[in-house]
Amino acid sequence: MKAELAQQRSLLELAELDAELARLSHRAANLPEQQAYETVQAEHREAGDRLAALAIALEDIDAQVTRFESEIDGVRQREDRDRKLLDSGTTNPKQLEELQHELETLERRQSSLEDSLLEVMERLEQLAGDQSAERAKAEALQADLATAGHNRDAALEEIERVRGERATRRNEIVAGLDPGLVQLYERQRTASGAGAARLLGRRCGACRIELDRGELARISAAPEDEVIRCPECQAILLRLGGV
């Protein structure tokens, strides 16, 4: 196949554009900003899970407070009833002894319940503090998440802008190339990822393998418009020197 030098130069630009487009696609798929977003997103989700767990724990503590307060109230009501009976003066000695014994038992029970309630209230206060601190962290992470999302979207937008420009230029180049040359290039690019590359001294710019002297002599002897293929990777070798 023959290809004028102008066509070869355009083909080199096409190969460089395709390499850049591949890099852009790789960057879009492995965006540091996306990774940063996902990291913050995971931290925010974990904070939400901790808040949910704290909310459940607080509900349990509230239930315990309610239960202890109810039991304490019941003991106090029983104490009030017994004291009224004692103060009434209508109890016989046996009833009096029983009431005094019951009051002592109720006082011990009330004291125990109040101690337990105090412990629960301390735990409630601690959990409420933890919840406030965790909520502040979650709110800060929400702000960080918004910032990370903005940075990711901006990076993707820039990639798409550059990709659009390069794709437009690629279409222009392809439109000006010989269809047969484009077909050969595309077939090779599909097969190996690199359809064409510059010959850099003795080295193929696509596979980076050095050619032997015999192959270099054959290439040198070929007309400048002859389409040369790398004997190793089959990419189109463009002999354009420093152009």
DRENPA-3360 file (N, C-alpha, C; in nm, 2 decimals, always signed):
BEGIN
1 = MKAELAQQ = +0.08/-0.12/+0.00/+0.00/+0.00/+0.00/+0.09/+0.12/+0.00 ~ +0.04/+0.23/-0.07/+0.11/+0.35/-0.08/+0.04/+0.46/+0.01 ~ +0.12/+0.55/+0.06/+0.06/+0.66/+0.13/+0.15/+0.78/+0.13 ~ +0.10/+0.89/+0.08/+0.19/+1.01/+0.07/+0.23/+1.06/+0.21 ~ +0.34/+1.13/+0.21/+0.39/+1.18/+0.34/+0.29/+1.26/+0.41 ~ +0.21/+1.34/+0.34/+0.11/+1.42/+0.41/+0.01/+1.33/+0.48 ~ -0.03/+1.21/+0.41/-0.12/+1.12/+0.47/-0.05/+1.05/+0.59 ~ +0.08/+1.02/+0.58/+0.15/+0.96/+0.69/+0.15/+1.05/+0.81;
9 = RSLLELAE = +0.17/+1.18/+0.79/+0.17/+1.28/+0.90/+0.04/+1.29/+0.96 ~ -0.07/+1.29/+0.88/-0.20/+1.29/+0.94/-0.23/+1.16/+1.02 ~ -0.18/+1.05/+0.96/-0.20/+0.92/+1.03/-0.13/+0.92/+1.17 ~ -0.01/+0.99/+1.18/+0.06/+1.00/+1.30/-0.02/+1.08/+1.40 ~ -0.07/+1.19/+1.35/-0.16/+1.27/+1.44/-0.28/+1.20/+1.49 ~ -0.33/+1.11/+1.40/-0.45/+1.03/+1.44/-0.41/+0.93/+1.55 ~ -0.29/+0.87/+1.53/-0.25/+0.78/+1.63/-0.22/+0.85/+1.77 ~ -0.17/+0.97/+1.76/-0.14/+1.04/+1.88/-0.28/+1.08/+1.95;
17 = LDAELARL = -0.37/+1.12/+1.87/-0.51/+1.15/+1.92/-0.57/+1.03/+1.99 ~ -0.56/+0.92/+1.92/-0.62/+0.80/+1.98/-0.55/+0.76/+2.11 ~ -0.42/+0.78/+2.12/-0.35/+0.75/+2.24/-0.40/+0.85/+2.35 ~ -0.42/+0.97/+2.32/-0.47/+1.07/+2.41/-0.61/+1.04/+2.46 ~ -0.69/+1.00/+2.36/-0.83/+0.96/+2.39/-0.83/+0.84/+2.48 ~ -0.74/+0.75/+2.46/-0.73/+0.63/+2.55/-0.69/+0.67/+2.69 ~ -0.60/+0.76/+2.70/-0.56/+0.81/+2.83/-0.67/+0.88/+2.90 ~ -0.75/+0.96/+2.83/-0.86/+1.03/+2.88/-0.97/+0.93/+2.94;
25 = SHRAANLP = -0.99/+0.83/+2.86/-1.08/+0.72/+2.90/-1.04/+0.66/+3.03 ~ -0.91/+0.63/+3.03/-0.85/+0.56/+3.15/-0.86/+0.66/+3.27 ~ -0.83/+0.78/+3.25/-0.84/+0.88/+3.36/-0.99/+0.89/+3.41 ~ -1.08/+0.89/+3.32/-1.22/+0.90/+3.36/-1.26/+0.78/+3.44 ~ -1.21/+0.67/+3.40/-1.25/+0.54/+3.47/-1.17/+0.53/+3.60 ~ -1.06/+0.60/+3.62/-0.98/+0.59/+3.74/-0.96/+0.72/+3.80 ~ -1.06/+0.80/+3.81/-1.05/+0.94/+3.85/-1.02/+0.95/+4.00 ~ -0.91/+1.02/+4.03/-0.88/+1.04/+4.17/-0.99/+1.11/+4.25;
33 = EQQAYETV = -1.05/+1.20/+4.18/-1.16/+1.28/+4.24/-1.28/+1.18/+4.27 ~ -1.30/+1.08/+4.19/-1.41/+0.98/+4.21/-1.37/+0.90/+4.33 ~ -1.24/+0.86/+4.34/-1.20/+0.78/+4.45/-1.21/+0.86/+4.58 ~ -1.18/+0.99/+4.58/-1.19/+1.07/+4.69/-1.34/+1.08/+4.73 ~ -1.43/+1.10/+4.63/-1.57/+1.11/+4.66/-1.62/+0.98/+4.73 ~ -1.58/+0.86/+4.68/-1.62/+0.74/+4.73/-1.57/+0.72/+4.87 ~ -1.45/+0.77/+4.90/-1.40/+0.76/+5.04/-1.48/+0.84/+5.13 ~ -1.51/+0.96/+5.10/-1.59/+1.05/+5.18/-1.73/+0.99/+5.20;
41 = QAEHREAG = -1.78/+0.94/+5.08/-1.92/+0.88/+5.08/-1.93/+0.76/+5.18 ~ -1.82/+0.68/+5.18/-1.82/+0.56/+5.28/-1.81/+0.61/+5.42 ~ -1.73/+0.71/+5.44/-1.72/+0.77/+5.58/-1.86/+0.83/+5.62 ~ -1.92/+0.90/+5.53/-2.05/+0.96/+5.56/-2.16/+0.85/+5.59 ~ -2.15/+0.74/+5.51/-2.24/+0.63/+5.54/-2.22/+0.56/+5.67 ~ -2.09/+0.55/+5.71/-2.05/+0.49/+5.84/-2.10/+0.58/+5.95 ~ -2.09/+0.71/+5.93/-2.14/+0.80/+6.03/-2.29/+0.79/+6.05 ~ -2.36/+0.77/+5.94/-2.50/+0.75/+5.94/-2.54/+0.63/+6.01;
49 = DRLAALAI = -2.46/+0.52/+5.99/-2.49/+0.39/+6.06/-2.47/+0.41/+6.21 ~ -2.36/+0.49/+6.25/-2.33/+0.51/+6.39/-2.45/+0.59/+6.45 ~ -2.49/+0.69/+6.38/-2.61/+0.77/+6.43/-2.73/+0.68/+6.45 ~ -2.76/+0.59/+6.36/-2.87/+0.51/+6.37/-2.86/+0.41/+6.49 ~ -2.74/+0.36/+6.51/-2.71/+0.28/+6.63/-2.73/+0.35/+6.76 ~ -2.68/+0.48/+6.76/-2.70/+0.56/+6.88/-2.85/+0.59/+6.90 ~ -2.92/+0.62/+6.80/-3.07/+0.64/+6.81/-3.14/+0.52/+6.87 ~ -3.10/+0.40/+6.83/-3.16/+0.28/+6.89/-3.12/+0.27/+7.03;
57 = ALEDIDAQ = -2.99/+0.29/+7.06/-2.95/+0.28/+7.20/-3.02/+0.39/+7.29 ~ -3.04/+0.51/+7.24/-3.11/+0.61/+7.32/-3.25/+0.57/+7.34 ~ -3.32/+0.51/+7.24/-3.46/+0.46/+7.26/-3.46/+0.36/+7.37 ~ -3.36/+0.27/+7.37/-3.36/+0.16/+7.48/-3.34/+0.23/+7.61 ~ -3.25/+0.33/+7.62/-3.22/+0.39/+7.75/-3.35/+0.47/+7.79 ~ -3.41/+0.54/+7.70/-3.54/+0.61/+7.74/-3.64/+0.51/+7.79 ~ -3.65/+0.40/+7.73/-3.74/+0.29/+7.78/-3.71/+0.25/+7.93 ~ -3.57/+0.24/+7.95/-3.53/+0.20/+8.09/-3.56/+0.31/+8.19;
65 = VTRFESEI = -3.54/+0.44/+8.15/-3.57/+0.55/+8.23/-3.72/+0.55/+8.27 ~ -3.80/+0.53/+8.17/-3.95/+0.53/+8.19/-3.98/+0.41/+8.28 ~ -3.92/+0.30/+8.26/-3.95/+0.18/+8.35/-3.91/+0.21/+8.49 ~ -3.79/+0.26/+8.51/-3.74/+0.28/+8.65/-3.83/+0.39/+8.72 ~ -3.86/+0.50/+8.64/-3.94/+0.60/+8.70/-4.08/+0.55/+8.74 ~ -4.13/+0.46/+8.66/-4.26/+0.40/+8.69/-4.26/+0.32/+8.81 ~ -4.15/+0.24/+8.82/-4.13/+0.15/+8.94/-4.11/+0.23/+9.07 ~ -4.03/+0.34/+9.05/-4.01/+0.43/+9.17/-4.14/+0.49/+9.21;
73 = DGVRQRED = -4.22/+0.54/+9.12/-4.34/+0.60/+9.15/-4.44/+0.50/+9.22 ~ -4.43/+0.37/+9.17/-4.52/+0.27/+9.23/-4.47/+0.24/+9.38 ~ -4.34/+0.24/+9.40/-4.29/+0.22/+9.54/-4.33/+0.34/+9.63 ~ -4.32/+0.46/+9.58/-4.36/+0.58/+9.66/-4.51/+0.58/+9.69 ~ -4.59/+0.54/+9.60/-4.73/+0.53/+9.62/-4.76/+0.43/+9.73 ~ -4.69/+0.31/+9.73/-4.71/+0.21/+9.83/-4.66/+0.26/+9.97 ~ -4.55/+0.34/+9.97/-4.50/+0.39/+10.09/-4.60/+0.49/+10.15 ~ -4.65/+0.58/+10.06/-4.75/+0.67/+10.11/-4.87/+0.61/+10.17;
81 = RDRKLLDS = -4.92/+0.50/+10.11/-5.03/+0.43/+10.16/-5.00/+0.37/+10.30 ~ -4.88/+0.31/+10.31/-4.85/+0.24/+10.44/-4.83/+0.35/+10.55 ~ -4.77/+0.46/+10.51/-4.75/+0.57/+10.61/-4.89/+0.62/+10.66 ~ -4.98/+0.63/+10.57/-5.12/+0.68/+10.61/-5.18/+0.58/+10.70 ~ -5.16/+0.45/+10.67/-5.21/+0.35/+10.76/-5.15/+0.36/+10.90 ~ -5.02/+0.39/+10.90/-4.95/+0.40/+11.03/-5.00/+0.52/+11.11 ~ -5.02/+0.63/+11.03/-5.06/+0.76/+11.10/-5.21/+0.75/+11.14 ~ -5.28/+0.66/+11.08/-5.43/+0.65/+11.11/-5.45/+0.61/+11.26;
89 = GTTNPKQL = -5.36/+0.53/+11.31/-5.38/+0.48/+11.45/-5.48/+0.37/+11.46 ~ -5.52/+0.31/+11.35/-5.62/+0.21/+11.36/-5.56/+0.07/+11.34 ~ -5.42/+0.06/+11.33/-5.36/-0.07/+11.31/-5.33/-0.14/+11.44 ~ -5.34/-0.27/+11.45/-5.30/-0.34/+11.57/-5.15/-0.37/+11.57 ~ -5.10/-0.41/+11.68/-4.95/-0.43/+11.69/-4.89/-0.52/+11.57 ~ -4.96/-0.62/+11.54/-4.91/-0.71/+11.43/-4.91/-0.64/+11.30 ~ -5.02/-0.57/+11.27/-5.02/-0.49/+11.14/-4.91/-0.38/+11.14 ~ -4.89/-0.32/+11.26/-4.79/-0.22/+11.27/-4.65/-0.27/+11.24;
97 = EELQHELE = -4.62/-0.39/+11.29/-4.49/-0.45/+11.27/-4.47/-0.48/+11.12 ~ -4.58/-0.54/+11.06/-4.58/-0.57/+10.92/-4.56/-0.45/+10.83 ~ -4.63/-0.34/+10.87/-4.62/-0.22/+10.79/-4.47/-0.16/+10.80 ~ -4.42/-0.16/+10.92/-4.28/-0.11/+10.94/-4.18/-0.19/+10.86 ~ -4.20/-0.32/+10.87/-4.11/-0.41/+10.79/-4.12/-0.38/+10.64 ~ -4.25/-0.36/+10.59/-4.27/-0.33/+10.45/-4.21/-0.20/+10.41 ~ -4.22/-0.10/+10.50/-4.17/+0.03/+10.47/-4.01/+0.02/+10.46 ~ -3.95/-0.05/+10.54/-3.81/-0.07/+10.53/-3.77/-0.13/+10.40;
105 = TLERRQSS = -3.85/-0.24/+10.36/-3.82/-0.30/+10.23/-3.84/-0.21/+10.12 ~ -3.95/-0.13/+10.12/-3.98/-0.03/+10.02/-3.87/+0.08/+10.01 ~ -3.82/+0.12/+10.12/-3.71/+0.22/+10.12/-3.58/+0.17/+10.05 ~ -3.55/+0.04/+10.09/-3.44/-0.02/+10.02/-3.46/-0.04/+9.87 ~ -3.58/-0.08/+9.84/-3.62/-0.10/+9.70/-3.61/+0.04/+9.62 ~ -3.66/+0.14/+9.69/-3.66/+0.27/+9.62/-3.51/+0.32/+9.61 ~ -3.43/+0.30/+9.70/-3.29/+0.34/+9.70/-3.22/+0.27/+9.58 ~ -3.25/+0.14/+9.57/-3.18/+0.06/+9.47/-3.23/+0.11/+9.33;
113 = LEDSLLEV = -3.36/+0.13/+9.32/-3.41/+0.18/+9.19/-3.36/+0.32/+9.15 ~ -3.35/+0.40/+9.25/-3.29/+0.54/+9.23/-3.15/+0.53/+9.18 ~ -3.07/+0.44/+9.24/-2.93/+0.42/+9.20/-2.92/+0.37/+9.06 ~ -3.01/+0.28/+9.03/-3.01/+0.23/+8.89/-3.06/+0.33/+8.79 ~ -3.15/+0.41/+8.83/-3.20/+0.52/+8.75/-3.09/+0.63/+8.72 ~ -3.01/+0.65/+8.83/-2.90/+0.75/+8.81/-2.80/+0.70/+8.71 ~ -2.77/+0.57/+8.72/-2.67/+0.51/+8.63/-2.72/+0.52/+8.48 ~ -2.85/+0.49/+8.47/-2.91/+0.49/+8.34/-2.91/+0.64/+8.28;
121 = MERLEQLA = -2.94/+0.73/+8.37/-2.94/+0.87/+8.33/-2.80/+0.92/+8.29 ~ -2.70/+0.87/+8.36/-2.56/+0.90/+8.32/-2.53/+0.85/+8.19 ~ -2.58/+0.72/+8.17/-2.55/+0.66/+8.04/-2.63/+0.74/+7.93 ~ -2.75/+0.78/+7.96/-2.83/+0.86/+7.87/-2.76/+0.99/+7.83 ~ -2.70/+1.06/+7.93/-2.63/+1.18/+7.90/-2.51/+1.16/+7.81 ~ -2.44/+1.04/+7.84/-2.32/+1.01/+7.76/-2.36/+0.98/+7.62 ~ -2.46/+0.91/+7.60/-2.51/+0.87/+7.46/-2.56/+1.00/+7.39 ~ -2.63/+1.09/+7.46/-2.67/+1.21/+7.40/-2.55/+1.29/+7.35;
129 = GDQSAERA = -2.45/+1.30/+7.43/-2.33/+1.37/+7.39/-2.26/+1.30/+7.27 ~ -2.26/+1.17/+7.27/-2.20/+1.10/+7.16/-2.28/+1.13/+7.03 ~ -2.42/+1.13/+7.05/-2.50/+1.16/+6.93/-2.48/+1.30/+6.88 ~ -2.46/+1.40/+6.96/-2.44/+1.53/+6.92/-2.30/+1.54/+6.84 ~ -2.20/+1.47/+6.90/-2.07/+1.48/+6.83/-2.08/+1.40/+6.70 ~ -2.15/+1.29/+6.70/-2.16/+1.21/+6.57/-2.24/+1.29/+6.47 ~ -2.34/+1.36/+6.51/-2.42/+1.44/+6.42/-2.34/+1.55/+6.36 ~ -2.25/+1.61/+6.44/-2.16/+1.72/+6.39/-2.07/+1.66/+6.28;
137 = KAEALQAD = -2.01/+1.54/+6.31/-1.92/+1.48/+6.22/-2.00/+1.45/+6.08 ~ -2.12/+1.40/+6.10/-2.20/+1.36/+5.98/-2.23/+1.49/+5.90 ~ -2.26/+1.60/+5.96/-2.28/+1.72/+5.89/-2.16/+1.77/+5.82 ~ -2.04/+1.76/+5.89/-1.92/+1.80/+5.82/-1.89/+1.71/+5.70 ~ -1.91/+1.58/+5.72/-1.89/+1.49/+5.61/-1.98/+1.51/+5.49 ~ -2.10/+1.56/+5.52/-2.20/+1.59/+5.42/-2.15/+1.71/+5.34 ~ -2.09/+1.81/+5.41/-2.03/+1.92/+5.34/-1.91/+1.87/+5.25 ~ -1.82/+1.78/+5.31/-1.71/+1.73/+5.24/-1.75/+1.65/+5.12;
145 = LATAGHNR = -1.87/+1.58/+5.13/-1.92/+1.50/+5.02/-1.96/+1.59/+4.91 ~ -2.03/+1.70/+4.94/-2.07/+1.79/+4.84/-1.95/+1.85/+4.76 ~ -1.84/+1.89/+4.84/-1.72/+1.94/+4.78/-1.66/+1.83/+4.69 ~ -1.65/+1.71/+4.74/-1.59/+1.60/+4.66/-1.67/+1.58/+4.53 ~ -1.80/+1.58/+4.55/-1.88/+1.56/+4.43/-1.86/+1.67/+4.32 ~ -1.85/+1.79/+4.37/-1.83/+1.91/+4.28/-1.69/+1.89/+4.21 ~ -1.59/+1.85/+4.29/-1.46/+1.83/+4.23/-1.46/+1.72/+4.12 ~ -1.53/+1.61/+4.15/-1.54/+1.50/+4.06/-1.61/+1.54/+3.93;
153 = DAALEEIE = -1.72/+1.61/+3.95/-1.80/+1.66/+3.83/-1.72/+1.75/+3.75 ~ -1.65/+1.84/+3.81/-1.56/+1.94/+3.74/-1.45/+1.87/+3.66 ~ -1.39/+1.76/+3.72/-1.29/+1.69/+3.65/-1.35/+1.61/+3.53 ~ -1.46/+1.55/+3.55/-1.53/+1.48/+3.44/-1.57/+1.57/+3.33 ~ -1.61/+1.69/+3.37/-1.66/+1.79/+3.27/-1.54/+1.83/+3.18 ~ -1.42/+1.85/+3.25/-1.30/+1.89/+3.18/-1.26/+1.78/+3.08 ~ -1.26/+1.66/+3.13/-1.22/+1.54/+3.05/-1.31/+1.53/+2.93 ~ -1.44/+1.55/+2.95/-1.54/+1.54/+2.84/-1.52/+1.66/+2.74;
161 = RVRGERAT = -1.48/+1.77/+2.79/-1.45/+1.89/+2.70/-1.33/+1.86/+2.61 ~ -1.23/+1.81/+2.67/-1.11/+1.78/+2.59/-1.14/+1.66/+2.50 ~ -1.21/+1.56/+2.55/-1.24/+1.44/+2.47/-1.32/+1.48/+2.35 ~ -1.42/+1.58/+2.37/-1.50/+1.62/+2.25/-1.41/+1.70/+2.15 ~ -1.32/+1.78/+2.19/-1.23/+1.85/+2.10/-1.15/+1.75/+2.02 ~ -1.09/+1.65/+2.09/-1.00/+1.56/+2.03/-1.08/+1.47/+1.93 ~ -1.20/+1.43/+1.97/-1.29/+1.35/+1.88/-1.32/+1.43/+1.75 ~ -1.35/+1.56/+1.77/-1.38/+1.64/+1.65/-1.26/+1.64/+1.56;
169 = RRNEIVAG = -1.15/+1.67/+1.61/-1.03/+1.67/+1.53/-1.00/+1.53/+1.47 ~ -1.03/+1.43/+1.54/-1.01/+1.29/+1.48/-1.09/+1.27/+1.36 ~ -1.22/+1.31/+1.37/-1.31/+1.29/+1.26/-1.26/+1.37/+1.14 ~ -1.21/+1.49/+1.16/-1.16/+1.57/+1.05/-1.04/+1.50/+0.98 ~ -0.95/+1.44/+1.06/-0.84/+1.37/+1.01/-0.88/+1.25/+0.93 ~ -0.97/+1.17/+0.99/-1.02/+1.05/+0.92/-1.08/+1.08/+0.78 ~ -1.16/+1.20/+0.78/-1.22/+1.23/+0.66/-1.13/+1.27/+0.55 ~ -1.00/+1.31/+0.58/-0.90/+1.34/+0.48/-0.81/+1.23/+0.45;
177 = LDPGLVQL = -0.82/+1.12/+0.51/-0.73/+1.01/+0.48/-0.79/+0.91/+0.38 ~ -0.70/+0.84/+0.32/-0.74/+0.73/+0.23/-0.82/+0.63/+0.30 ~ -0.94/+0.59/+0.26/-1.02/+0.49/+0.33/-0.94/+0.36/+0.35 ~ -0.86/+0.31/+0.25/-0.79/+0.19/+0.27/-0.69/+0.20/+0.38 ~ -0.62/+0.32/+0.39/-0.52/+0.34/+0.50/-0.59/+0.34/+0.64 ~ -0.71/+0.41/+0.64/-0.79/+0.41/+0.76/-0.83/+0.27/+0.81 ~ -0.88/+0.19/+0.71/-0.92/+0.06/+0.74/-0.81/-0.03/+0.80 ~ -0.69/-0.01/+0.74/-0.57/-0.09/+0.78/-0.54/-0.04/+0.93;
185 = YERQRTAS = -0.54/+0.09/+0.94/-0.50/+0.14/+1.08/-0.60/+0.10/+1.18 ~ -0.73/+0.10/+1.15/-0.83/+0.07/+1.25/-0.82/-0.08/+1.28 ~ -0.80/-0.16/+1.18/-0.79/-0.31/+1.20/-0.67/-0.34/+1.30 ~ -0.56/-0.27/+1.27/-0.44/-0.29/+1.36/-0.46/-0.24/+1.50 ~ -0.53/-0.13/+1.51/-0.55/-0.06/+1.64/-0.65/-0.15/+1.72 ~ -0.74/-0.21/+1.66/-0.83/-0.31/+1.73/-0.76/-0.43/+1.78 ~ -0.66/-0.48/+1.69/-0.59/-0.60/+1.73/-0.49/-0.58/+1.84 ~ -0.42/-0.47/+1.84/-0.31/-0.45/+1.94/-0.32/-0.32/+2.02;
193 = GAGAARLL = -0.41/-0.23/+1.99/-0.42/-0.11/+2.06/-0.35/+0.01/+2.00 ~ -0.25/-0.02/+1.91/-0.17/+0.08/+1.85/-0.18/+0.06/+1.70 ~ -0.24/+0.15/+1.62/-0.25/+0.12/+1.48/-0.13/+0.17/+1.40 ~ -0.07/+0.28/+1.45/+0.05/+0.33/+1.38/+0.14/+0.40/+1.48 ~ +0.26/+0.41/+1.45/+0.36/+0.48/+1.54/+0.48/+0.52/+1.46 ~ +0.55/+0.62/+1.51/+0.67/+0.67/+1.44/+0.79/+0.56/+1.46 ~ +0.87/+0.56/+1.36/+0.99/+0.48/+1.37/+1.10/+0.57/+1.44 ~ +1.14/+0.53/+1.56/+1.23/+0.61/+1.64/+1.37/+0.54/+1.63;
201 = GRRCGACR = +1.45/+0.59/+1.54/+1.58/+0.52/+1.52/+1.57/+0.38/+1.48 ~ +1.60/+0.29/+1.56/+1.59/+0.15/+1.54/+1.47/+0.09/+1.61 ~ +1.39/+0.17/+1.68/+1.29/+0.12/+1.77/+1.15/+0.15/+1.71 ~ +1.06/+0.05/+1.72/+0.92/+0.08/+1.69/+0.85/+0.16/+1.80 ~ +0.79/+0.27/+1.76/+0.72/+0.35/+1.86/+0.60/+0.29/+1.92 ~ +0.55/+0.18/+1.87/+0.43/+0.11/+1.92/+0.47/+0.01/+2.02 ~ +0.55/-0.09/+1.98/+0.59/-0.20/+2.07/+0.72/-0.18/+2.14 ~ +0.80/-0.08/+2.10/+0.93/-0.04/+2.16/+1.04/-0.14/+2.14;
209 = IELDRGEL = +1.01/-0.23/+2.04/+1.12/-0.33/+2.02/+1.21/-0.28/+1.91 ~ +1.34/-0.31/+1.93/+1.44/-0.26/+1.83/+1.44/-0.36/+1.71 ~ +1.45/-0.30/+1.59/+1.45/-0.39/+1.47/+1.59/-0.42/+1.44 ~ +1.61/-0.54/+1.38/+1.75/-0.58/+1.34/+1.79/-0.51/+1.22 ~ +1.92/-0.52/+1.19/+1.98/-0.44/+1.08/+1.92/-0.48/+0.95 ~ +1.89/-0.60/+0.93/+1.84/-0.65/+0.80/+1.70/-0.58/+0.77 ~ +1.62/-0.58/+0.88/+1.49/-0.52/+0.87/+1.50/-0.37/+0.84 ~ +1.59/-0.31/+0.92/+1.61/-0.16/+0.90/+1.66/-0.13/+0.76;
217 = ARISAAPE = +1.74/-0.22/+0.70/+1.79/-0.19/+0.57/+1.68/-0.21/+0.47 ~ +1.59/-0.30/+0.49/+1.48/-0.32/+0.40/+1.39/-0.19/+0.41 ~ +1.36/-0.14/+0.53/+1.28/-0.03/+0.54/+1.34/+0.10/+0.48 ~ +1.47/+0.11/+0.50/+1.54/+0.23/+0.44/+1.54/+0.22/+0.29 ~ +1.54/+0.10/+0.23/+1.54/+0.09/+0.08/+1.40/+0.11/+0.02 ~ +1.30/+0.10/+0.11/+1.16/+0.12/+0.06/+1.13/+0.26/+0.02 ~ +1.05/+0.29/-0.08/+1.01/+0.42/-0.12/+0.94/+0.49/+0.00 ~ +0.96/+0.63/+0.01/+0.90/+0.70/+0.12/+0.75/+0.69/+0.14;
225 = DEVIRCPE = +0.69/+0.66/+0.02/+0.54/+0.66/+0.03/+0.49/+0.51/+0.05 ~ +0.59/+0.42/+0.07/+0.55/+0.28/+0.10/+0.50/+0.27/+0.24 ~ +0.39/+0.20/+0.26/+0.34/+0.18/+0.40/+0.41/+0.06/+0.46 ~ +0.49/+0.09/+0.56/+0.57/-0.01/+0.63/+0.50/-0.06/+0.75 ~ +0.51/-0.19/+0.78/+0.46/-0.25/+0.90/+0.57/-0.30/+0.99 ~ +0.55/-0.28/+1.12/+0.65/-0.34/+1.22/+0.64/-0.49/+1.21 ~ +0.76/-0.55/+1.19/+0.76/-0.70/+1.18/+0.72/-0.77/+1.31 ~ +0.72/-0.70/+1.43/+0.69/-0.75/+1.56/+0.54/-0.74/+1.59;
233 = CQAILLRL = +0.49/-0.61/+1.59/+0.36/-0.58/+1.63/+0.26/-0.55/+1.52 ~ +0.31/-0.54/+1.40/+0.24/-0.51/+1.28/+0.18/-0.37/+1.27 ~ +0.22/-0.28/+1.36/+0.17/-0.15/+1.36/+0.23/-0.08/+1.23 ~ +0.16/+0.02/+1.18/+0.21/+0.10/+1.06/+0.33/+0.18/+1.11 ~ +0.45/+0.17/+1.05/+0.56/+0.24/+1.09/+0.57/+0.37/+1.01 ~ +0.58/+0.48/+1.07/+0.58/+0.61/+1.00/+0.72/+0.66/+1.00 ~ +0.79/+0.67/+0.89/+0.92/+0.72/+0.88/+0.92/+0.87/+0.86 ~ +0.90/+0.95/+0.96/+0.88/+1.09/+0.95/+1.00/+1.17/+1.01;
241 = GGV = +1.10/+1.10/+1.06/+1.21/+1.17/+1.12/+1.17/+1.25/+1.23 ~ +1.21/+1.38/+1.23/+1.17/+1.47/+1.34/+1.04/+1.54/+1.32 ~ +0.97/+1.51/+1.21/+0.84/+1.58/+1.18/+0.74/+1.56/+1.28;
% end
